[in-house]
Amino acid sequence: MRSTILLAVVLAACSPRNPIESGDDTVVSQDPCETLENSWPAFPTAYAGYEGGASATAGVLLPNFKSVDQFGEEVCLSQFLGQILIFDAATRWCGPCAEAAAGSMALLEELNAIAPTQIITLMAQNFQAQNPTVDDAAWWAETYGLDYPVVVDLGQEITSEWEITGFPTFFYVAPNGMLVERIERKPEDAEIRDFVA
């Protein structure tokens, strides 16, 4: 009998504390993206808990992701919601990807004159068409003078989930995370301006 009571006491002491059930006012966030601290603007609370859809299909919310940027800091798709997003899936070996990156800062300035917009590069592969690293993303950002996120597709997981098979691939995304259009080539700047407008 004593061993049963002792076991019950030990199990109670080791059980995880649930502050909500114990009367605590604290709400425990289930979204790891909300607590990120990085070089980009604070997480938009209107999109707390954003998970997105199951695929990168037009008319569907893009799946959320958590990865790292060119600084090695954790980033999530959801932290950039609330503005128009232009995702550019690129590789270090892709000529059209480099061409798109070279003029992208000037284009981003034009786009923000129309509506709040963020370009995000998804660094999908290194020079050898293998998994990219933070160094690949940092090189890309430095080489092309990018002041926007270059997200490392660790293990090419986002590439797989978003079903990206060619580079560059561009994704036009509404402020709520809905994929509006997917373009499997480098679009002309005028096309991107028209979308934002």
C-alpha positions in Angstrom: 0.0 0.0 0.0 2.8 2.4 0.9 4.6 1.7 -2.4 1.4 2.5 -4.3 1.0 5.9 -2.5 4.7 6.7 -3.0 4.4 5.9 -6.8 1.3 8.1 -7.1 3.2 11.0 -5.4 6.2 10.6 -7.7 4.0 10.5 -10.8 2.1 13.6 -9.7 5.4 15.5 -9.2 6.7 14.5 -12.6 3.6 15.2 -14.6 3.8 18.3 -16.9 2.2 21.4 -15.4 -0.8 22.8 -17.3 -1.0 26.5 -16.2 -4.5 26.9 -17.7 -6.0 24.0 -15.6 -4.2 25.2 -12.5 -6.0 28.6 -12.7 -3.0 30.6 -14.2 -4.1 33.4 -16.6 -1.1 32.7 -18.8 -1.9 31.5 -22.3 0.7 29.1 -23.5 1.4 29.6 -27.2 1.3 26.5 -29.4 2.9 28.4 -32.3 6.7 28.4 -32.3 6.7 31.1 -35.0 5.1 33.6 -32.6 8.2 33.6 -30.3 10.8 34.1 -33.0 13.4 36.8 -32.5 15.3 37.7 -35.7 16.3 40.6 -37.9 12.8 41.0 -39.5 9.7 42.9 -38.3 7.9 41.5 -35.3 5.4 38.6 -35.8 1.9 40.0 -36.9 -0.4 38.9 -34.1 -3.3 38.8 -36.5 -1.8 35.7 -38.0 -1.0 33.8 -34.8 -1.5 30.1 -35.2 -1.3 30.2 -39.0 -0.6 26.8 -40.4 -1.6 27.2 -44.0 -2.9 24.5 -46.3 -1.6 21.2 -47.4 -0.1 22.2 -50.7 1.2 25.0 -52.8 -1.9 25.2 -55.1 -3.4 28.4 -56.4 -6.4 29.4 -54.2 -5.1 27.6 -51.1 -3.2 28.9 -48.1 0.5 28.2 -48.5 1.9 25.7 -45.9 3.8 27.5 -43.1 7.4 26.6 -42.7 10.1 27.2 -40.1 13.7 27.5 -41.4 16.7 29.8 -41.1 17.8 32.9 -43.1 21.1 34.3 -44.3 22.0 35.3 -40.8 21.3 31.8 -39.4 18.2 33.1 -37.5 15.0 31.2 -37.5 12.2 32.5 -39.7 8.7 31.4 -40.5 6.5 32.2 -43.5 3.7 33.4 -41.1 5.8 36.2 -39.7 5.7 38.0 -43.1 1.9 37.8 -43.6 -0.1 41.0 -43.7 1.6 42.2 -46.9 1.9 41.0 -50.4 4.6 38.3 -50.7 6.7 37.4 -53.7 8.5 34.1 -53.1 11.4 33.4 -55.5 12.6 29.8 -55.3 16.2 29.9 -56.5 19.5 28.0 -56.7 23.1 29.1 -56.7 23.7 27.4 -60.1 20.7 29.0 -61.9 21.4 31.9 -64.3 17.8 33.3 -64.5 17.7 33.1 -60.7 20.8 35.3 -60.5 19.3 37.7 -63.0 16.2 38.0 -61.0 18.2 38.6 -57.8 20.4 41.3 -59.4 17.5 43.7 -60.0 15.3 42.7 -57.1 16.1 45.5 -54.6 15.1 48.2 -57.1 12.0 46.3 -58.0 11.1 45.9 -54.3 11.3 49.6 -53.9 8.9 50.1 -56.8 6.5 47.5 -55.4 6.4 49.1 -52.0 5.4 52.4 -53.6 2.3 50.5 -54.8 1.4 48.4 -51.8 3.3 46.9 -48.8 5.3 44.0 -50.3 8.0 41.6 -49.3 10.2 39.6 -51.6 11.6 36.4 -50.0 14.1 34.1 -51.8 13.9 30.4 -51.0 17.5 29.2 -51.5 16.7 25.6 -52.6 20.0 24.3 -53.8 23.8 25.1 -53.7 26.1 25.1 -56.7 26.2 21.3 -56.8 22.3 21.0 -56.7 22.6 19.7 -53.2 21.1 20.9 -49.9 21.9 24.6 -49.3 23.5 26.0 -46.2 23.4 29.4 -44.4 26.7 30.2 -46.1 24.9 29.8 -49.5 22.1 32.1 -48.5 24.6 34.7 -47.0 26.7 34.6 -50.2 23.5 35.2 -52.3 22.4 38.1 -50.2 25.8 39.7 -50.2 26.5 39.2 -53.9 23.2 40.8 -54.9 23.0 43.3 -52.1 19.7 41.9 -50.8 18.1 43.5 -47.7 15.2 41.0 -47.6 15.1 37.4 -46.3 17.0 34.6 -48.1 15.5 31.5 -46.5 17.6 28.3 -46.5 15.6 25.3 -47.6 17.2 22.9 -45.2 17.1 19.4 -46.6 15.0 20.8 -49.5 11.9 20.1 -47.5 10.0 23.3 -48.6 11.0 22.5 -52.2 9.4 19.1 -51.9 6.3 20.3 -50.0 5.7 23.1 -52.5 6.4 20.7 -55.4 9.0 22.9 -57.0 10.6 21.1 -59.9 12.3 23.9 -61.9 14.2 27.1 -61.1 13.4 29.9 -60.8 9.8 29.4 -59.6 7.9 32.4 -58.4 4.9 32.4 -56.0 2.5 35.4 -55.8 1.0 35.3 -52.3 -1.9 37.4 -50.9 -1.4 39.1 -47.5 -3.5 36.3 -45.8 -1.1 33.6 -47.2 -3.2 32.4 -50.1 -1.3 31.4 -53.1 -2.6 33.5 -56.0 -0.4 32.4 -58.8 2.6 30.2 -59.4 5.0 31.0 -62.3 7.7 28.4 -63.3 10.0 30.9 -64.9 11.5 34.3 -64.2 8.6 36.8 -64.7 9.1 40.2 -66.2 9.2 43.0 -63.6 6.1 44.5 -65.3 4.2 41.2 -64.5 5.2 41.4 -60.9 4.2 45.1 -60.7 0.8 44.3 -62.3 0.2 41.6 -59.7 1.0 43.9 -56.8 -1.2 46.7 -58.3 
